[in-house]
Amino acid sequence: MDILFLLIPLSVVLVLLILGIFGWAVTRGQFEDLDREGERILEDDMVKLENHQESRKRGHEESLPPISKK
């Protein structure tokens, strides 16, 4: 029973800390454009792939790491 005097305030502090960090992230704009970040990752891979294909057409061989699909 005595452990509750430790666990309840600790839980309240943890919840307030999590809410504070979440509120900070929302006000700083971390969740404004979630779709763009996913597309940016794919565009980077496509640019590398296009550059590699163009260099092969010109006869230059470059080592390109394989594109992993998740």
N, C-alpha and C positions, 0 to 999 in steps of 0.2 A: 504494500500500500504506500510505503514511503517513496517508492520509485516514481509514483505518479506526480509527486511534487517536483520532480526533476524533468520527467518526460513531457508533461503538458506545457510548461513554459518553453521548453526547448522546441517543441513542435510549433508553438505559436511564433516564436522567433524565426524559425525556418520558413514558415508560410509567409510571414511578412517580408523576409529577405527575397524569396522567390517572386512575390508580387512586386516588390520594388525593382528588381532586375527586369522583370517583364514590362513594367510601366516605363522604365528608362529606355528599353529597346523600342517600344511603340512610339514614344515621343521623339526618338532620334531617327525614325523612319526606316527601321530595319525590316519592316513588313510591308513596305509600300509597293514594290514591284517584284513579286516572287516569280512570276512567269519569265521575266527577262533574264534572271540569273540562270535558270535552267537552259534557256536558249543560248546564252552566252557560252556555256560550256560546250554545247554541240557545235556552235559556229567556229570555235577555236579549232576543234578537230577537223572540221570541213576545210578550213583554210589550210591547215597542214597537209591534208590529203590532196587538195587541189595543187598546192605548190609542188608536192612530190610528183604528181602526175605530169605537171608541166615540165619539170626537170627531166623526167624520163623521156618525154617527147623530144627534148633537145639533146638527149644522149648522155646526160649526167646521171650517175647513179649516186643516190644519197641513202643513207640508212635512216629509215623512218620506223619509229617504234609502232608496234601494232596498236590499232585502236580497239580498246576493250569495250564491249557492249555489256551493259549491266541490266 
